[in-house]
């Protein structure tokens, strides 16, 4: 079995056969990076560097990265929905 066929089957199983917008893929990658960043900050950040609120600047930045990724995914889905609606309404 080739790698392309296996990748295609995994992709079909994950998405139900629907195409995932490129902007949403970028958002998923941003979320994944933010989660890794968040895990590293929570695991390795020194308690001496923590702010008065209990979170270091790095932890806040990691949470912001995940939030930005969520917004990018949402924008990608909305933009794709608008484009699909316009394609379906063409005479």
HELIX and SHEET records of a PDB file:
HELIX    1   1 UNK A    3  UNK A   15  1                                  13    
HELIX    2   2 UNK A   22  UNK A   44  1                                  23    
HELIX    3   3 UNK A   47  UNK A   49  5                                   3    
HELIX    4   4 UNK A   57  UNK A   88  1                                  32    
END                                                                             
